[in-house]
Amino acid sequence: PRMEMKVMTEIKACFLFAVRYRLAMNDSKFMVKTQINPFWGEEEEKG
């Protein structure tokens, strides 16, 4: 059971980290786009 608990804790930690990372990335991207240049995404698509 000891090993199982360790694995579960690691999986939980990784999951929480991934969720937080994704939220942070979404927030920063949104803020950068709206604050610096609202048409940045469209220009990026054109290349």
PDB file with one MODEL, atoms N, CA, C and O in Angstrom:
MODEL        1
ATOM      1  N   PRO A   1       0.824  -1.215   0.000  1.00  0.00           N
ATOM      2  CA  PRO A   1       0.000   0.000   0.000  1.00  0.00           C
ATOM      3  C   PRO A   1       0.855   1.259   0.000  1.00  0.00           C
ATOM      4  O   PRO A   1       0.438   2.304  -0.499  1.00  0.00           O
ATOM      5  N   ARG A   2       2.054   1.150   0.564  1.00  0.00           N
ATOM      6  CA  ARG A   2       2.928   2.320   0.650  1.00  0.00           C
ATOM      7  C   ARG A   2       3.287   2.816  -0.756  1.00  0.00           C
ATOM      8  O   ARG A   2       3.219   4.013  -1.033  1.00  0.00           O
ATOM      9  N   MET A   3       3.662   1.900  -1.626  1.00  0.00           N
ATOM     10  CA  MET A   3       4.035   2.281  -2.987  1.00  0.00           C
ATOM     11  C   MET A   3       2.823   2.876  -3.712  1.00  0.00           C
ATOM     12  O   MET A   3       2.949   3.868  -4.431  1.00  0.00           O
ATOM     13  N   GLU A   4       1.666   2.273  -3.520  1.00  0.00           N
ATOM     14  CA  GLU A   4       0.461   2.786  -4.178  1.00  0.00           C
ATOM     15  C   GLU A   4       0.193   4.230  -3.776  1.00  0.00           C
ATOM     16  O   GLU A   4      -0.104   5.076  -4.619  1.00  0.00           O
ATOM     17  N   MET A   5       0.302   4.497  -2.492  1.00  0.00           N
ATOM     18  CA  MET A   5       0.058   5.860  -2.008  1.00  0.00           C
ATOM     19  C   MET A   5       1.039   6.837  -2.637  1.00  0.00           C
ATOM     20  O   MET A   5       0.663   7.948  -3.009  1.00  0.00           O
ATOM     21  N   LYS A   6       2.291   6.425  -2.756  1.00  0.00           N
ATOM     22  CA  LYS A   6       3.304   7.309  -3.341  1.00  0.00           C
ATOM     23  C   LYS A   6       2.939   7.615  -4.794  1.00  0.00           C
ATOM     24  O   LYS A   6       2.993   8.767  -5.225  1.00  0.00           O
ATOM     25  N   VAL A   7       2.570   6.584  -5.537  1.00  0.00           N
ATOM     26  CA  VAL A   7       2.214   6.782  -6.945  1.00  0.00           C
ATOM     27  C   VAL A   7       1.007   7.706  -7.062  1.00  0.00           C
ATOM     28  O   VAL A   7       0.993   8.621  -7.884  1.00  0.00           O
ATOM     29  N   MET A   8      -0.001   7.459  -6.235  1.00  0.00           N
ATOM     30  CA  MET A   8      -1.202   8.299  -6.283  1.00  0.00           C
ATOM     31  C   MET A   8      -0.865   9.756  -5.980  1.00  0.00           C
ATOM     32  O   MET A   8      -1.381  10.668  -6.626  1.00  0.00           O
ATOM     33  N   THR A   9      -0.003   9.966  -4.999  1.00  0.00           N
ATOM     34  CA  THR A   9       0.376  11.331  -4.636  1.00  0.00           C
ATOM     35  C   THR A   9       1.096  12.004  -5.799  1.00  0.00           C
ATOM     36  O   THR A   9       0.867  13.178  -6.089  1.00  0.00           O
ATOM     37  N   GLU A  10       1.968  11.249  -6.461  1.00  0.00           N
ATOM     38  CA  GLU A  10       2.711  11.828  -7.589  1.00  0.00           C
ATOM     39  C   GLU A  10       1.767  12.168  -8.730  1.00  0.00           C
ATOM     40  O   GLU A  10       1.881  13.228  -9.346  1.00  0.00           O
ATOM     41  N   ILE A  11       0.830  11.262  -9.010  1.00  0.00           N
ATOM     42  CA  ILE A  11      -0.129  11.511 -10.096  1.00  0.00           C
ATOM     43  C   ILE A  11      -0.956  12.754  -9.775  1.00  0.00           C
ATOM     44  O   ILE A  11      -1.183  13.603 -10.637  1.00  0.00           O
ATOM     45  N   LYS A  12      -1.405  12.848  -8.516  1.00  0.00           N
ATOM     46  CA  LYS A  12      -2.203  14.015  -8.113  1.00  0.00           C
ATOM     47  C   LYS A  12      -1.390  15.289  -8.288  1.00  0.00           C
ATOM     48  O   LYS A  12      -1.897  16.285  -8.803  1.00  0.00           O
ATOM     49  N   ALA A  13      -0.133  15.261  -7.861  1.00  0.00           N
ATOM     50  CA  ALA A  13       0.717  16.446  -7.950  1.00  0.00           C
ATOM     51  C   ALA A  13       0.912  16.843  -9.413  1.00  0.00           C
ATOM     52  O   ALA A  13       0.821  18.020  -9.761  1.00  0.00           O
ATOM     53  N   CYS A  14       1.180  15.862 -10.258  1.00  0.00           N
ATOM     54  CA  CYS A  14       1.393  16.146 -11.684  1.00  0.00           C
ATOM     55  C   CYS A  14       0.125  16.733 -12.297  1.00  0.00           C
ATOM     56  O   CYS A  14       0.180  17.680 -13.082  1.00  0.00           O
ATOM     57  N   PHE A  15      -1.016  16.158 -11.926  1.00  0.00           N
ATOM     58  CA  PHE A  15      -2.284  16.625 -12.482  1.00  0.00           C
ATOM     59  C   PHE A  15      -2.545  18.073 -12.079  1.00  0.00           C
ATOM     60  O   PHE A  15      -2.891  18.909 -12.913  1.00  0.00           O
ATOM     61  N   LEU A  16      -2.375  18.356 -10.781  1.00  0.00           N
ATOM     62  CA  LEU A  16      -2.603  19.724 -10.304  1.00  0.00           C
ATOM     63  C   LEU A  16      -1.645  20.687 -10.991  1.00  0.00           C
ATOM     64  O   LEU A  16      -2.033  21.792 -11.372  1.00  0.00           O
ATOM     65  N   PHE A  17      -0.388  20.266 -11.148  1.00  0.00           N
ATOM     66  CA  PHE A  17       0.600  21.130 -11.789  1.00  0.00           C
ATOM     67  C   PHE A  17       0.194  21.415 -13.235  1.00  0.00           C
ATOM     68  O   PHE A  17       0.284  22.551 -13.700  1.00  0.00           O
ATOM     69  N   ALA A  18      -0.253  20.377 -13.939  1.00  0.00           N
ATOM     70  CA  ALA A  18      -0.641  20.548 -15.339  1.00  0.00           C
ATOM     71  C   ALA A  18      -1.831  21.502 -15.449  1.00  0.00           C
ATOM     72  O   ALA A  18      -1.867  22.367 -16.324  1.00  0.00           O
ATOM     73  N   VAL A  19      -2.800  21.330 -14.550  1.00  0.00           N
ATOM     74  CA  VAL A  19      -3.981  22.201 -14.592  1.00  0.00           C
ATOM     75  C   VAL A  19      -3.578  23.646 -14.333  1.00  0.00           C
ATOM     76  O   VAL A  19      -3.987  24.556 -15.054  1.00  0.00           O
ATOM     77  N   ARG A  20      -2.767  23.845 -13.289  1.00  0.00           N
ATOM     78  CA  ARG A  20      -2.328  25.213 -12.969  1.00  0.00           C
ATOM     79  C   ARG A  20      -1.529  25.797 -14.127  1.00  0.00           C
ATOM     80  O   ARG A  20      -1.701  26.965 -14.476  1.00  0.00           O
ATOM     81  N   TYR A  21      -0.653  24.984 -14.724  1.00  0.00           N
ATOM     82  CA  TYR A  21       0.183  25.460 -15.826  1.00  0.00           C
ATOM     83  C   TYR A  21      -0.690  25.889 -17.005  1.00  0.00           C
ATOM     84  O   TYR A  21      -0.458  26.936 -17.610  1.00  0.00           O
ATOM     85  N   ARG A  22      -1.694  25.073 -17.324  1.00  0.00           N
ATOM     86  CA  ARG A  22      -2.567  25.394 -18.454  1.00  0.00           C
ATOM     87  C   ARG A  22      -3.334  26.686 -18.192  1.00  0.00           C
ATOM     88  O   ARG A  22      -3.443  27.546 -19.065  1.00  0.00           O
ATOM     89  N   LEU A  23      -3.863  26.808 -16.977  1.00  0.00           N
ATOM     90  CA  LEU A  23      -4.605  28.027 -16.639  1.00  0.00           C
ATOM     91  C   LEU A  23      -3.685  29.242 -16.739  1.00  0.00           C
ATOM     92  O   LEU A  23      -4.083  30.281 -17.265  1.00  0.00           O
ATOM     93  N   ALA A  24      -2.469  29.114 -16.239  1.00  0.00           N
ATOM     94  CA  ALA A  24      -1.532  30.237 -16.278  1.00  0.00           C
ATOM     95  C   ALA A  24      -1.208  30.594 -17.722  1.00  0.00           C
ATOM     96  O   ALA A  24      -1.161  31.773 -18.074  1.00  0.00           O
ATOM     97  N   MET A  25      -0.983  29.585 -18.562  1.00  0.00           N
ATOM     98  CA  MET A  25      -0.658  29.844 -19.968  1.00  0.00           C
ATOM     99  C   MET A  25      -1.825  30.552 -20.650  1.00  0.00           C
ATOM    100  O   MET A  25      -1.624  31.531 -21.368  1.00  0.00           O
ATOM    101  N   ASN A  26      -3.040  30.061 -20.427  1.00  0.00           N
ATOM    102  CA  ASN A  26      -4.218  30.685 -21.047  1.00  0.00           C
ATOM    103  C   ASN A  26      -4.345  32.132 -20.600  1.00  0.00           C
ATOM    104  O   ASN A  26      -4.596  33.014 -21.421  1.00  0.00           O
ATOM    105  N   ASP A  27      -4.174  32.384 -19.310  1.00  0.00           N
ATOM    106  CA  ASP A  27      -4.305  33.742 -18.791  1.00  0.00           C
ATOM    107  C   ASP A  27      -3.254  34.661 -19.404  1.00  0.00           C
ATOM    108  O   ASP A  27      -3.577  35.759 -19.858  1.00  0.00           O
ATOM    109  N   SER A  28      -1.994  34.217 -19.419  1.00  0.00           N
ATOM    110  CA  SER A  28      -0.923  35.078 -19.920  1.00  0.00           C
ATOM    111  C   SER A  28      -1.105  35.341 -21.412  1.00  0.00           C
ATOM    112  O   SER A  28      -0.901  36.464 -21.873  1.00  0.00           O
ATOM    113  N   LYS A  29      -1.487  34.311 -22.169  1.00  0.00           N
ATOM    114  CA  LYS A  29      -1.692  34.503 -23.605  1.00  0.00           C
ATOM    115  C   LYS A  29      -2.811  35.513 -23.841  1.00  0.00           C
ATOM    116  O   LYS A  29      -2.677  36.420 -24.662  1.00  0.00           O
ATOM    117  N   PHE A  30      -3.904  35.349 -23.120  1.00  0.00           N
ATOM    118  CA  PHE A  30      -5.050  36.244 -23.285  1.00  0.00           C
ATOM    119  C   PHE A  30      -4.663  37.669 -22.932  1.00  0.00           C
ATOM    120  O   PHE A  30      -5.002  38.607 -23.653  1.00  0.00           O
ATOM    121  N   MET A  31      -3.956  37.833 -21.826  1.00  0.00           N
ATOM    122  CA  MET A  31      -3.563  39.170 -21.389  1.00  0.00           C
ATOM    123  C   MET A  31      -2.612  39.803 -22.398  1.00  0.00           C
ATOM    124  O   MET A  31      -2.762  40.975 -22.745  1.00  0.00           O
ATOM    125  N   VAL A  32      -1.643  39.039 -22.866  1.00  0.00           N
ATOM    126  CA  VAL A  32      -0.676  39.574 -23.829  1.00  0.00           C
ATOM    127  C   VAL A  32      -1.398  40.004 -25.100  1.00  0.00           C
ATOM    128  O   VAL A  32      -1.138  41.082 -25.633  1.00  0.00           O
ATOM    129  N   LYS A  33      -2.305  39.159 -25.582  1.00  0.00           N
ATOM    130  CA  LYS A  33      -3.014  39.472 -26.821  1.00  0.00           C
ATOM    131  C   LYS A  33      -3.835  40.746 -26.667  1.00  0.00           C
ATOM    132  O   LYS A  33      -3.783  41.622 -27.530  1.00  0.00           O
ATOM    133  N   THR A  34      -4.587  40.858 -25.586  1.00  0.00           N
ATOM    134  CA  THR A  34      -5.500  41.994 -25.445  1.00  0.00           C
ATOM    135  C   THR A  34      -4.746  43.273 -25.121  1.00  0.00           C
ATOM    136  O   THR A  34      -5.151  44.353 -25.551  1.00  0.00           O
ATOM    137  N   GLN A  35      -3.656  43.170 -24.369  1.00  0.00           N
ATOM    138  CA  GLN A  35      -2.952  44.380 -23.937  1.00  0.00           C
ATOM    139  C   GLN A  35      -2.032  44.913 -25.032  1.00  0.00           C
ATOM    140  O   GLN A  35      -1.985  46.120 -25.267  1.00  0.00           O
ATOM    141  N   ILE A  36      -1.298  44.022 -25.704  1.00  0.00           N
ATOM    142  CA  ILE A  36      -0.287  44.484 -26.656  1.00  0.00           C
ATOM    143  C   ILE A  36      -0.905  44.676 -28.039  1.00  0.00           C
ATOM    144  O   ILE A  36      -0.802  45.758 -28.618  1.00  0.00           O
ATOM    145  N   ASN A  37      -1.544  43.638 -28.571  1.00  0.00           N
ATOM    146  CA  ASN A  37      -2.063  43.732 -29.933  1.00  0.00           C
ATOM    147  C   ASN A  37      -3.241  42.775 -30.097  1.00  0.00           C
ATOM    148  O   ASN A  37      -3.050  41.559 -30.093  1.00  0.00           O
ATOM    149  N   PRO A  38      -4.452  43.303 -30.242  1.00  0.00           N
ATOM    150  CA  PRO A  38      -5.631  42.441 -30.357  1.00  0.00           C
ATOM    151  C   PRO A  38      -5.634  41.595 -31.625  1.00  0.00           C
ATOM    152  O   PRO A  38      -6.292  40.556 -31.663  1.00  0.00           O
ATOM    153  N   PHE A  39      -4.913  42.017 -32.662  1.00  0.00           N
ATOM    154  CA  PHE A  39      -4.919  41.278 -33.931  1.00  0.00           C
ATOM    155  C   PHE A  39      -3.707  40.363 -34.061  1.00  0.00           C
ATOM    156  O   PHE A  39      -3.403  39.879 -35.151  1.00  0.00           O
ATOM    157  N   TRP A  40      -3.015  40.128 -32.945  1.00  0.00           N
ATOM    158  CA  TRP A  40      -1.793  39.334 -32.974  1.00  0.00           C
ATOM    159  C   TRP A  40      -2.083  37.921 -33.484  1.00  0.00           C
ATOM    160  O   TRP A  40      -1.306  37.375 -34.268  1.00  0.00           O
ATOM    161  N   GLY A  41      -3.205  37.322 -33.040  1.00  0.00           N
ATOM    162  CA  GLY A  41      -3.542  35.957 -33.448  1.00  0.00           C
ATOM    163  C   GLY A  41      -3.760  35.866 -34.946  1.00  0.00           C
ATOM    164  O   GLY A  41      -3.317  34.905 -35.575  1.00  0.00           O
ATOM    165  N   GLU A  42      -4.441  36.856 -35.536  1.00  0.00           N
ATOM    166  CA  GLU A  42      -4.727  36.812 -36.966  1.00  0.00           C
ATOM    167  C   GLU A  42      -3.438  36.919 -37.769  1.00  0.00           C
ATOM    168  O   GLU A  42      -3.258  36.210 -38.759  1.00  0.00           O
ATOM    169  N   GLU A  43      -2.539  37.809 -37.343  1.00  0.00           N
ATOM    170  CA  GLU A  43      -1.274  37.956 -38.057  1.00  0.00           C
ATOM    171  C   GLU A  43      -0.454  36.675 -37.961  1.00  0.00           C
ATOM    172  O   GLU A  43       0.231  36.292 -38.909  1.00  0.00           O
ATOM    173  N   GLU A  44      -0.533  36.013 -36.799  1.00  0.00           N
ATOM    174  CA  GLU A  44       0.233  34.795 -36.594  1.00  0.00           C
ATOM    175  C   GLU A  44      -0.238  33.718 -37.566  1.00  0.00           C
ATOM    176  O   GLU A  44       0.577  32.963 -38.096  1.00  0.00           O
ATOM    177  N   GLU A  45      -1.548  33.643 -37.804  1.00  0.00           N
ATOM    178  CA  GLU A  45      -2.090  32.622 -38.691  1.00  0.00           C
ATOM    179  C   GLU A  45      -1.602  32.835 -40.120  1.00  0.00           C
ATOM    180  O   GLU A  45      -1.314  31.869 -40.826  1.00  0.00           O
ATOM    181  N   LYS A  46      -1.509  34.084 -40.548  1.00  0.00           N
ATOM    182  CA  LYS A  46      -1.053  34.363 -41.910  1.00  0.00           C
ATOM    183  C   LYS A  46       0.411  33.978 -42.088  1.00  0.00           C
ATOM    184  O   LYS A  46       0.828  33.574 -43.174  1.00  0.00           O
ATOM    185  N   GLY A  47       1.188  34.104 -41.014  1.00  0.00           N
ATOM    186  CA  GLY A  47       2.604  33.781 -41.130  1.00  0.00           C
ATOM    187  C   GLY A  47       3.365  35.041 -41.315  1.00  0.00           C
ATOM    188  O   GLY A  47       4.589  35.010 -41.437  1.00  0.00           O
TER     189      GLY A  47
ENDMDL
END
